[in-house]
């Protein structure tokens, strides 16, 4: 066990109200690419940057192109939970962890067994007809072609994912703020804290066990009590 993992384990052992706040880095270790990353291949396949395609305006004006990107970049049917997802689920089962707050939309925390998961940006596992509200599963979106339409009424089926320009669910935001405010330990993992609303939410934390686990240094390392610049899966696997 590394020295920093040992310090993390000591903090976890002494806590019974842990909250985890996670970002894209938690999922990249399950093979889900960060959709924001543009490489050469990306430029051959798409005429717009990801932030443009995943905006509400683009969804309304070029839905065909939106869903082409969506299926290729946001749906990852073969992704499995990794060591980080599994450890967090185990900590919840042991009564130590109270909530996972995530910016990811892949449902992998629930797949690993976590029960209290606050999805700030929604989930690709939920989809609804914009006209009649009928719910559609992940498999429907995966197998549909072009713009998916409701079998019951013909309306367009929209993923329950928060697009750029769209507001976050206030109820989820308030619950997340409350969990963080009451936590005795806050672990932030796999995020550079640059993506809204991460930076604002963690200001609610009032405790003295703030841990940041991220492969690259975080912009504002806040006044973290422990910073681990390493893989989140490998780190949590050691404790
Ligand atoms: Zn419908």
Boltz pocket constraint, residues with backbone or C-beta under 6 A from the ligand:
constraints:
  - pocket:
      binder: B
      contacts: [[A, 129], [A, 130], [A, 131], [A, 132], [A, 133], [A, 134], [A, 150], [A, 151], [A, 152], [A, 153], [A, 154], [A, 155]]
      max_distance: 6.0
